[in-house]
Amino acid sequence: MTGAPHGFEEVLAPTLYYDRHFQMDAVKILPGEYYVSAREILMVTVLGSCVCACIRDRVKGIGGINHFMLPDDRRDDNQRFGRSLRYGDYAMEILINQLIKLGAKRSNLEAKVFGGGNVLPGFKNHVVGERNARFVLDYLTTEGIPIVAQDLLGNYPRKVYFFPTSGRVLVKKLKTLHNDTIIERELNYSEILRRAKVEGEVELFS
């Protein structure tokens, strides 16, 4: 991901590769990244406390995925997490906006959501995974986008495989994997969010 502490920007995932197991093109989604496509491609991400929304046009098969976390900002404690929610709105809106730009129709959108595990040390008081999970469910419900599948919370990271043209999702809970890399990646991401401010607004197409 890019962006200095002065502002935060969602990044189109740059890590494209060929998945030998599924024998197809694939893209790896890291924290703060998203990807949208109208072609057949596998979208893969690994989640700890972060959440991802897999959203697709169920008629046209245009789909996308994001990977985000609400900022753990104590300045929000007396403001009902106002800044955090603004960031969450931005992270979701940019994904939906890009899908519509590709030709998806808002009334055809459906979502599958994953992540929000309690895996980050030192975050017990805020339980960031629970906040992320609650946010993504509330956001999609408010926006009228049906949630057709979910796997949230728990104590393990997850690896998510999203096939946007068909809507198929495979989820693997990483119970035996060494999770130091996942935890370090999300702690670094959380620190960037804490120091950043959300720049700009996203306009949605109807």
N, C-alpha and C positions, 0 to 999 in steps of 0.2 A: 504494500500500500504506500501511498505518497501523502504529502501534506505535512506542513510544519505546525507547531503548536498554535500559530496564529489563526489557523482555520482547518476544518476537516472536510475532506472530499471523498466520496465513494469512488472506488476505482474499478474499472472494467478488468476482470481477472486476465492476466497476461500469460498464465502458465498452461499452454496447450501441449498435449502429448497424445501418443497412441496407446490405448489400453489393450494389452495383449490378451488379458483374460476375456474381455467382452468383445475383442476384435473390432474396435471402433475408435474414432477420434474422441478425445476427452479433454476436459478442462478442470484444473484444480483451483478451488475457491478458498482463499485465505481470509482471515479476519479483516473486515473493512472492504471486501471485494464483492462484486456481483457479476453475473453473466446472463445474457439473454440470447436466444437463438431461435430461428425459424427452421433450422435444419436438424437432422438427426445427429446428436452429439451427447455424450455422457458428461454430466456435471457432478463433480465429486468434492466433498468437503468433510473435514473432521471437526467436530464440535465438542467443547467442554461445557463451560458456562454460557457460551454464546448460543444464539439460536439462528436457524435459517428458515426462510420461507421459500418453498418451491411452489411457484405460481405459474399457471398455464391457462391458455385459452383452450377449453376442452373440445371446441369445434375445429379450430384451425391447427392445433398442435404446437402453437408458439409458446415457448416456456422460458422461465428464468429462475435464478436462485440468488439469494443474498446470504451474507454471513455477518452478523452484527451483535453488538452488546450495548446496553444502555450505559452511559457514563456513571461511574460510582462517585457522584459529586455531592459532598456533604452540604454544599451551599443550597442544595435542593430540599434539605430536610424539612424546612418550614414553608416550602412552596409546592408541596405535593409533587416533588420530582419534576418541576416544570421544565428545566433545561434538558433533563434526560428524555422526557417525553417528546420534546421538540426534536431531539436528535433521532429518536426512534421513528417519529413520523417521517423525517427526511430519508432515513435509510429504507423505509418501506415504499415511500412515494417515488423515489428515483427508480426502483425496480419496476413498479407498475407503469410509470411513465415510459420507460424504455420498451416495455412489452407493447404498449399501445402504439408507440412509434413504429414498431415492426409490423403492426397490422392487427394485433389482438384487440378484441372487443371487450370492453369492461364488463358487460353483462354476461359474458361467457367465462369469466375468470373463476378458477377454483384454486384452493391452496392446500398444501400439506406442510406441516410445521414440525420441527425437530430441535432437540438440544435442551439447554437450560439445566444441565447437570450441576450438581453441587461439588465441583472438583477443584476450585481455587482456594489455596490456603490463605488465611487471613481475611476472608470475606464472610465469615460466619454471621456477623451482625446484620449485614444488608442482604445476605443470601441472594447474590446477584443473579444466579441461575433462575430462581423463582420469579424475580422481577422481570427478567427477560421473557420468560414463558408467559407470564400474565400479560405483559404488554402485547406480545404478538397475537395472542388470542383476542384480547380486547380490541386491538386495532382492526383486525380482519372482520370481527363481528360488527363493529361500528361502520365499517366501509361496505358492509353487505356482501363480502366475498366469502362464499361457503368454505368451511374447513372440512375436507373430506377424509383426512387422516392426520394423526398426530402421534408423536412419541416424545414426551417432554419429561423433565425433572429426573430424579434418580441420582445415583452417585458415580456414574461411569460416563466417560466420553463416548461419542458415537461417530461412526463413519457412515456418511450418507451418499448413496448413488442415485442420482435423479436422471431419468430418461424422459425429457420434456415432450417429445412428440407423442409418446404413448401415455405419459403421466405415471409410469411405473416408478416406484421408489424401493430401494433395498437399504435396510439399516442394519449395521453391525455394531453391537455394543462391545467396546474395547476393554474387556474385563482383565485381560492378561497382558496387555501391552504396557511397556514402560511409557508413562504419560508425561515425563519431564518436558519434552518438547512442546506438547500441547499446552501445558500449564505456563511455561515460559512465554510462549507466543501470545497467550491471552492476557498475561500480566503486562507484557509490553504494550499490547493493544489498549488495555485499560488505562495505562499511564498516559498514552497519547490522547485518549479521549478526555481524560481529566484535565489536561492542559489546553485542549483545543476548544474552539467555539464553532458552532455550526454556521457556515457561511451560505447566504443566499436562500432562496426558496425554490421549490419545485412546482411547476405548473402542470396539472394533470389535464390530459386531453379527454374529451367526452366521446 
